[in-house]
Amino acid sequence: MGLGKSKRRPVWNYLMGEEQITKTKEEKDLGVIIQENLNPKKLISKIFGSAYKMLTNIRVTFHSR
């Protein structure tokens, strides 16, 4: 993953032994998803989805009858 906006950024191919390391569009580190364009949309969606599931479980559990 290359960060930055420059169109003329040099492109490097990295090797581990004889095998080339593939490029990725996103990376997850310490639970934080970092995307190539530095947009937090995917991380926020994941957090929101977890919170929504938890609230749904609470609502179902404490539903007044």
Phi and psi restraints in degrees (value plus and minus 20) as a CYANA .aco file:
   2 GLY   PHI    -127.8   -87.8
   2 GLY   PSI     109.6   149.6
   3 LEU   PHI    -122.6   -82.6
   3 LEU   PSI     126.1   166.1
   4 GLY   PHI     102.8   142.8
   4 GLY   PSI     143.1   183.1
   5 LYS   PHI    -122.2   -82.2
   5 LYS   PSI     -27.9    12.1
   6 SER   PHI     -83.8   -43.8
   6 SER   PSI     110.1   150.1
   7 LYS   PHI     -99.5   -59.5
   7 LYS   PSI     -40.7    -0.7
   8 ARG   PHI    -119.4   -79.4
   8 ARG   PSI      -1.0    39.0
   9 ARG   PHI     -84.7   -44.7
   9 ARG   PSI     113.0   153.0
  10 PRO   PHI     -84.6   -44.6
  10 PRO   PSI     123.8   163.8
  11 VAL   PHI    -120.6   -80.6
  11 VAL   PSI     104.6   144.6
  12 TRP   PHI    -135.6   -95.6
  12 TRP   PSI     122.7   162.7
  13 ASN   PHI    -126.7   -86.7
  13 ASN   PSI     102.3   142.3
  14 TYR   PHI    -120.8   -80.8
  14 TYR   PSI     121.2   161.2
  15 LEU   PHI    -139.0   -99.0
  15 LEU   PSI     124.1   164.1
  16 MET   PHI    -140.4  -100.4
  16 MET   PSI      82.4   122.4
  17 GLY   PHI      52.2    92.2
  17 GLY   PSI    -140.5  -100.5
  18 GLU   PHI    -123.8   -83.8
  18 GLU   PSI     -21.9    18.1
  19 GLU   PHI    -120.6   -80.6
  19 GLU   PSI     114.0   154.0
  20 GLN   PHI     -98.6   -58.6
  20 GLN   PSI     116.1   156.1
  21 ILE   PHI    -100.8   -60.8
  21 ILE   PSI     110.7   150.7
  22 THR   PHI     -97.9   -57.9
  22 THR   PSI     130.2   170.2
  23 LYS   PHI    -105.2   -65.2
  23 LYS   PSI     127.9   167.9
  24 THR   PHI    -144.0  -104.0
  24 THR   PSI     140.1   180.1
  25 LYS   PHI    -112.8   -72.8
  25 LYS   PSI     -38.9     1.1
  26 GLU   PHI    -168.9  -128.9
  26 GLU   PSI     139.0   179.0
  27 GLU   PHI    -161.5  -121.5
  27 GLU   PSI     121.8   161.8
  28 LYS   PHI    -131.4   -91.4
  28 LYS   PSI     104.3   144.3
  29 ASP   PHI    -159.6  -119.6
  29 ASP   PSI     104.8   144.8
  30 LEU   PHI      34.4    74.4
  30 LEU   PSI      15.6    55.6
  31 GLY   PHI      61.6   101.6
  31 GLY   PSI     -20.4    19.6
  32 VAL   PHI    -124.8   -84.8
  32 VAL   PSI     108.5   148.5
  33 ILE   PHI    -111.7   -71.7
  33 ILE   PSI      99.4   139.4
  34 ILE   PHI    -128.1   -88.1
  34 ILE   PSI     101.1   141.1
  35 GLN   PHI    -119.8   -79.8
  35 GLN   PSI     141.7   181.7
  36 GLU   PHI     -79.4   -39.4
  36 GLU   PSI     -56.2   -16.2
  37 ASN   PHI    -110.6   -70.6
  37 ASN   PSI     -12.9    27.1
  38 LEU   PHI      39.5    79.5
  38 LEU   PSI       7.1    47.1
  39 ASN   PHI    -109.6   -69.6
  39 ASN   PSI     105.3   145.3
  40 PRO   PHI    -103.7   -63.7
  40 PRO   PSI      -7.0    33.0
  41 LYS   PHI     -76.6   -36.6
  41 LYS   PSI     -65.6   -25.6
  42 LYS   PHI     -86.0   -46.0
  42 LYS   PSI     -61.2   -21.2
  43 LEU   PHI     -84.6   -44.6
  43 LEU   PSI     -64.3   -24.3
  44 ILE   PHI     -84.1   -44.1
  44 ILE   PSI     -61.0   -21.0
  45 SER   PHI     -81.6   -41.6
  45 SER   PSI     -61.1   -21.1
  46 LYS   PHI     -84.7   -44.7
  46 LYS   PSI     -65.5   -25.5
  47 ILE   PHI     -84.5   -44.5
  47 ILE   PSI     -64.0   -24.0
  48 PHE   PHI     -82.4   -42.4
  48 PHE   PSI     -61.3   -21.3
  49 GLY   PHI     -82.2   -42.2
  49 GLY   PSI     -61.6   -21.6
  50 SER   PHI     -84.1   -44.1
  50 SER   PSI     -63.9   -23.9
  51 ALA   PHI     -85.2   -45.2
  51 ALA   PSI     -60.5   -20.5
  52 TYR   PHI     -84.5   -44.5
  52 TYR   PSI     -61.2   -21.2
  53 LYS   PHI     -82.0   -42.0
  53 LYS   PSI     -62.4   -22.4
  54 MET   PHI     -84.2   -44.2
  54 MET   PSI     -64.0   -24.0
  55 LEU   PHI     -84.5   -44.5
  55 LEU   PSI     -57.0   -17.0
  56 THR   PHI     -84.2   -44.2
  56 THR   PSI     -62.5   -22.5
  57 ASN   PHI     -82.4   -42.4
  57 ASN   PSI     -61.9   -21.9
  58 ILE   PHI     -84.4   -44.4
  58 ILE   PSI     -63.4   -23.4
  59 ARG   PHI     -83.1   -43.1
  59 ARG   PSI     -62.2   -22.2
  60 VAL   PHI     -87.0   -47.0
  60 VAL   PSI     -60.1   -20.1
  61 THR   PHI     -86.5   -46.5
  61 THR   PSI     -62.8   -22.8
  62 PHE   PHI    -124.3   -84.3
  62 PHE   PSI       6.3    46.3
  63 HIS   PHI     -83.9   -43.9
  63 HIS   PSI     104.3   144.3
  64 SER   PHI     -95.8   -55.8
  64 SER   PSI     117.9   157.9
